[in-house]
Amino acid sequence: MKKKMHVWKYYAAAFIIPVIVACIVFAIYGITPFGNHNLLLSDLLTQYMPFFKLLRDQMLHHTLSSYSFLVSIGDNTVPIYTYYLMSPLNLLVSWFSVIHLPILISIIILIKIGLIGWSMAFFLKVKYQRQDMMQIMAAVAYSLCGYVALYFYDFMWLEALMILPLLTLGIERLFYKGKWGGYVVALTAIIIMNYYMGYMLCIYSVIYFVYLVFLNRPTKTGFWHYLKVHGSMTCKYVISSIIAALLSGFMLIPSIVGMLSTSKGLFKIWDFLPYPRFSPAVFANFGVGANNFMGRLSHDPSIFVGTIFIMGLLVFWFSKKISKRQKHASFWLVGAIFLGMWITTFNTIWHMFQNPAGFPYREAFMFGFVMIMFAYEAYINGAFKNNRVVITAGSIVAGLLVIGYICADIIIFFNHMQQVNNQLIVSNTHLLIAIIFVALTTGLLVAANRYGKKIWYLIFAVLCVEMGVNLYLSLQGELVNGVRQSASFGNQKRFENAYNQSKGIIDRKIDNKKDQTTFHRNDVDNQIYSHIINQAYNQYNDSIIFNFRGVSGYSSTLNMHTQDVLSKLGLSSRNVRRVSVIGSSPVTDQLLGITNHLTILPNGQAVNKKDNRFSGLGYAVSDQIVKTKLKKNHVFINLNKFVQHEAGTKKKYMHRAQVTVNSSNKRHYKMPTSYNTKLMDQIDGYEYHLTINPTITGNQYMYLANANLYNDQIFVNGKPLPDRYKMLGTENVYLGHFKKDEKYTVKLVVTDAIKEKSLLRSFSGLDNAAFNKFVNETQPYKLRIDHPENLKLSGSDFTGHVKTTPKRNVLMLSIPYDKGWHVTENGKKVKTLMVGDGMTGLKLKPGKHTLHFHYRTPGLILGLILTLIGIIGAFSEWFFYRKRNK
């Protein structure tokens, strides 16, 4: 009983101590639940908060819709669930109100930190069949490592840190004892909880299995010969790996099929070229504070795990108490993971054959894990008792830190000279702090060899302080007037007030009973909410947060047709994961059914421009739309072609304006940074003065191909355009309504020079009269949905009615093309087509039609079959080996 109680206290310490350290840091910054700051920043703000709201709504209404019209213009939700929301801890969302979800986010992060620590302690105890304070230290170092400090903004990845020690233990038990159950359970669990990280751990599994072969094979026995001699063990490993993949098939196959409908199915050759990704500046990560919030998108691998464990790896390699075979095997394990990060080819393969956009070394936690493991082996073998080895290791770590910071400073200097946007963030003050920790740790280790084990309590305390300091420094932001600021935390009270006020206005203006009688989408510029955010905020997923059907969307699972079509029609898109309603025109308003353009000012005043002619999920058009092909960066041509093909006419709708470039010169100006809107950047830019002469009466537009308008300024007749157009992407910019030959002036202040030839074709006008005629003619041919209000909660099943004619025989839906849609009429299947270069369409006979739409998650049936095969395979393997062992 006493032994069980002792074990319980041991595991409790491994869980609680790192949580306490993190809580202290959170309390210093005043982060919820210890203050009024919340973690609504980075991906926690733009993705996790909205998706938590989506999951909460589904749970509270006891539904789990496979398709949602709240996600951009509609998307398969299964990839969202499997990529972002499969952690069991996420089920806690049903216990919290929407305004308290930011508090829940902080709580989940703290719980995950504790579970990571527990997992590490469990691994070391079971693997080495002993229990000591060094294991608790390893738990603290692993759960608060540099990876956790920098990557918790994407806390879906933290499950991988929990599972990694358990998976490693499972591989060892399979290798040495033939027991495969733990390995299958661990691998299946991580694939289900996050298949992206599960894929990475599959690669790690192979690397670690090879490590065990190197560790155990006799000197004169070849690698393949060893596997052949131990064929039973090898087969068990391969079969168990396959079974784990099969067991997760019900989730894995739909996820893979869903992700192939995103841009992740596209590959770029330069992402596979074998060039190094980072310099010796990476050694700065051997100390505290090498990375912070500012550098989260572009940085060297976050491999910090505490000075004692970084030194411990060197002690392991230098000590004579460690055998050559152990050292040589460790070279493979450490080297394979390191090369996987350093060489672009391998790093791309690690990341599912995609070059990661932001957070570039998502496998770096594995490097930290093996460093801790080898350091612990050095400890239990008495390698730390050799003062000479310890001092040598400490000196090398200090030297590598200095080299790392020198290289980082050189890189920053040259980036500054070349005016390159630099996100490599290091502070030489942090080097001093890191050197102090190295000196202190080295000195205490030497003292422990002289004065006894009690010194280890001091070493433990230093480690806790060191990990806390690193977490504290990692939460810092930009340098202003020589003072390092904290990250751009949200304000919890302001968030609660802004949410409640915004929700009330939105429900009153665009979600009342009258508006629920038709399917429509909305363009909502919610300045109350966006103005409480301390960083550039583009309202991508606000439709999920405030429960309205919109257009904007941001996720790694965004349907590639959504981004491709809408960006080619002028809507803003920074990259393949983002699309915004900004840049919409009457042409896209009709296509997408945008009825309301609601602006909510910071003072709570709301202005709504409404046009019910645009309501609907689709409408019948000419069959020319089937062959429509849109060109990138040719927005005006695309808009013109799109309407022509809808109407089945050659009439011109977009007319290029006449442009005169009056002057152009270089200048300097200041703009808010994209990371903190309260801070200013000095910008070198170019100023252009233009005179525009419209060639048609109607809405006038500007489209600067490949331009990032965030730092740009646009003035029409001396008046600045709304800041809303200052996106980090390219969009169609509305300049106003002008009559033909009614000249107006445009002043552009842009960061990049624009060729005069490009300026001459960057302005065009819409023939409003002609387009309005087409819109009015389309009214009888709109798809009318039964109970459209139900499509908010569940978008996977609905019925609609439409009328078609010989000239309008294609129903074009404002739904991105997806093979998951199945349509029937009177029980007979109607084939879906890709129309408009990426939208869903149906070719129908003339007449009135009642259509039933049902979404079936692509790959789900196959996935369930594979899972069933996996279950049968698992029982068969269990039965076979049980019978064989008897």
Beta strands, then each sheet from edge to edge (+ up, - down):
strand 1: 37-38
strand 2: 67-68
strand 3: 75-76
strand 4: 476-480
strand 5: 483-486
strand 6: 490-491
strand 7: 521-526
strand 8: 553-554
strand 9: 578-579
strand 10: 594-600
strand 11: 606-610
strand 12: 618-621
strand 13: 654-656
strand 14: 658-672
strand 15: 680-693
strand 16: 698-702
strand 17: 713-716
strand 18: 719-720
strand 19: 733-738
strand 20: 744-750
strand 21: 763-766
strand 22: 784-785
strand 23: 797-804
strand 24: 810-816
strand 25: 821-825
strand 26: 828-830
strand 27: 832-835
strand 28: 839-843
strand 29: 847-855
sheet 1: 1+ 6-
sheet 2: 2+ 3-
sheet 3: 4+ 5-
sheet 4: 7+ 10+ 11-
sheet 5: 8+ 9-
sheet 6: 12+ 24- 28+ 27-
sheet 7: 13+ 21- 16+ 19-
sheet 8: 14+ 15- 20+ 17- 18+
sheet 9: 22+ 23- 29+ 25- 26+
end
